[in-house]
């Protein structure tokens, strides 16, 4: 069923926007479920919880090649683990976090891609930097030797009105355009849209959507 759901979603996404990647959110998913999705053609995983990121990657280490992003908040005491197992950290929202990640990358002997997480809806319940402060953060990241800014991530407005959801995604897209105009040419990815609003996100320029239950089914209890 997982393979069938993934292929069905892939067809829908390809029809909605060519080149849009599907990131499978692996929160509370078993390695067996993730493996089934990878065998169906998925190649991009996202993890919210660092312990699950580590457990999953240690199990899948010799399996099918895939790319892994950290899409949850990175606590300082777990950042080293996140950098060991994830190719990209999507949730950088302060210079303090960026500097910490760069220093840890140096000690690990690695470099990592990062996304700036933007609170495009200005919601108190969401992490992320305000859009007007993102340029300063991008300039700061550009000075760090072990991080490369490759995109922006946003959750978007969690409201019934589609116009507000469109607006929050459009804000992030326009911000990415501004960053590229200001010299951040590597900031090309837009991680926007989840199971309930990915079509709106794709219409507003998303290059990768983050979905879980549409492929894995209802999330198992932890």
N, C-alpha and C positions, 0 to 999 in steps of 0.2 A: 504493500500500500504506500509506503514512503516513496519508493521509486516512482510509482504512478503519479502521486501527488506532485512530486518535484517536476516531472516531465510536463505535467499539465500546467503548472505554474510557469515553467520556463517558456512554454508556448505563448501563454498570455502576456508575459513580460516582453518577449521578443516582438509581439504584435503591438504593444503599447509604446515601446521605445527601443530601437536597435542599439545594441551595445551595453544595455543596462545589466549590471551583474547582480546576481542573487546571493546575498549573504545569509547563511542559515544560522539563526541564533540557537546555540547549543545548550541553553540554560536547562539544567536538570535532565538532559538527554543522555542515554546510555551510549557507550562506544559502539554498540551493535547498531543502534538507530542511526548514528552519525555515519558509520561505515556504509550502511545501505544507501544513504543519500549520496555519499561520495561515489559509490559504485554506479549510481544512476547518472553521474556526470557533474555533480556539484563540486566546486573547487575552492569555495570561500566560506570560512566559518567565522562566527563571532561569538565571543564569550563575555558574559556579564560578571561572572564570579571567578576570581583568580584560582581558587582551589580546583574548580572544575576544569578550567583551562589546563592546568598542569596535569590533572588526572587523565583528561581526554588525550592530550598530546603525547603523554608517556605511553598510552595504549596504542595510539595510531602512528607512532613514530616511524615504524617501518612499513607502513601501509601505503595507501594511495596518496600521491603528492597533492598538497593543498596549501592554501594561504590562510593565515589565522590573524584575526584582529581582536584586540581588546576593546569592547564596546561598553564596559561598565566603569564606574568610578574606580580609580586606582589609589588605594590607600598607601601611604608612604612606606609602611612596614611590609607591604607585599609587592612593591614596585619592581624589585629585582626579579621576582618570579615571573611577573608579567613580561618583562623584557627578555627573559630567557626563552619563553615559549611563544610569544606573539611577534608577528612580523611588523605590525602596525598598532599604535595606541591611538584610538579615535577620541579620547576624552581629555585632551589637554585644554584646560580653561584658565590657566594662570601661569605667570612667568616662574613662580615658585615651583610649580609642578614640572615645568619644562626643564628648569635648571637641575632639579633632582634627577629627572630621567636621563639627562645628558651625562651627568656625573656618574650615574650607575652604569650607563652604556660604556663609558670609558673604562671602568673597573672590570667590566665583563668582556671588553675587547670587541664590542659590536657597535653597529649603527642601526638606527631604527627610523622608519617613517612615522610621522604623527599627523593627526588631524586636530584642528581646533574645534572644540565643542561649543556651539553657539546657541545661546538661549534666545532663539528667534521669536518665541512667543512671550518672552519676558515673564515666564511663569515662576512663581516662588517655589514650586515643588520640583523644579528641574535644575540640574546642574547646567553649567555653561556660562560663557562670557557674554556680556551684552554686545550687540553688533557693533556699536560705535567704538568699542574698546579692542576689537579684534585686530585692527591694523597694527597697533602698538605691540600687541602680543606676537603677531607674525614677524614684525621687525626684530623683536627680541629672539625669537626662535632661530631666525636666520643667522644670528651671531653664535649659536651654539654648535660645537664641532661634530656632534654625533647624532643630531636630529635633522631630518628633512621634512619640511611642511609639504604634504602632498594632497591635502583636502580639508574640507569642513564637514562636520557632522552636526545634525540637529534632530531633536525629537519632534519638533513642530507643535502646533497648537492642538491641545486635547479638548476640543470643543465640538458641538454638533454642527456649527455653521461652516460650510465648506469654503466660503469666501475667506474666513479667518485662517483656515488651514492652508489654502492657496497662498495667502499673504505671508505666512510664516516661512513657507518653503521659498517663495520668491525673494524674500529678504535675504535668505542664505545664499541663493544663487547670485543675486546682485552683489553681495559682499565678496563672493569668490571672484567675480568679474573685476571688482575694484582692486582686490589684492593682486591679481595678475597684472592689471594696468600699472600698479605701483611697484612692479618688479618681482613679485612672487610667482614666477612662471610655472613652478612645479605644483602649484595649488590647483589641481585639475579635477579632483574627485569631489563628489557631493554625496555623502551618505545620508539619504533622506528617505523616509517612508517606511512604514511597518505594515503588518498584516491588514490593518483597517484603512490605511490611507495611502498605500503605495502608488495607486493609479494617479492620485493628485500630485504626489511627489515626482513621479516620472514626467507628468505634464509640465512641471515646473523645473525640469532639468536634472533630476537625480541621476547619478551614474551607478549607484548601488543601493538596493533596498535591503532592509533587515527583517527577515521573516522567520517564524518558528512554527506556529501551530498549523499554518497552511500546508506545511510539508510533513511535520512530525505528528500532527494531531494535537489533541489537548495535552498540555504539559503535565508530565507525571508529578505526583507530589514528592517533595524532597524527603 
